[in-house]
Every structure is written in structure tokens, then in C-alpha cells.
Amino acid sequence: MTRLIESLNISTSPYINAILSIIAFIVIAKIADLFADKVLRKFTRFTKSDIDDKTLDVIHRPIYFTTILIGIILAIAYLKPSHKVMFYADSMLYSIIEL
């Protein structure tokens, strides 16, 4: 994770990097949301079964929110908090992802 963070540093300020990380992952989540809604929905229309429609309905929102939470995890890592804070923040966010 540290190597990824170092390669994505855009600014010298960790706060700007954290904010940009969250914004970037919100944009990525929205793109994934639009892709699922516009592109994948067209493919599901060609099938006779509605199971793929239901599957897409079920995974659509979790993918969106998980992508944003990954951005938040990366943003927290940019701020380089103490190990204790990082442990609790990661644990809480990963627990939310698991829901």
C-alpha cells in the first residue's frame, strides 16, 4: 500500500492528496455506476432469464460504495496517522465494506 501511495503523490501536501484521492474514487465509482447502468443493462436485455438483471441490481450499489470506501482508506493512508489510528480506521472501513 505504501508503494501505491508514494506513486500517486500529486502534491506535497498530504491533505490535498487525501482530498484528491477521495474525489478521484468518487469519479471512478460514478463511472462504474454509469457503466453498469448503461452498458451492462443493454447486455442483460438480450437474455431470456431475468437472473442477470437481478444480479446486476444486487451488486450495483455495493460496487459503487466499496469503490468510494477504498478511496477513503487511501486518503487516510496519505495522512500517515499513528499505527493505532490507522488500525482502527482500517478496521472500521473494512467492516463497513464487509456489510
Secondary structure, DSSP 4 states (H G I P E B T S, - for coil): -HHHHHHT--SS-HHHHHHHHHHHHHHHHHHHHHIIIIIIHHHHTTSS-SHHHHHHHHHHHHHHHHHHHHHHHHHHHHT---HHHHHHHHHHHHHHHH-
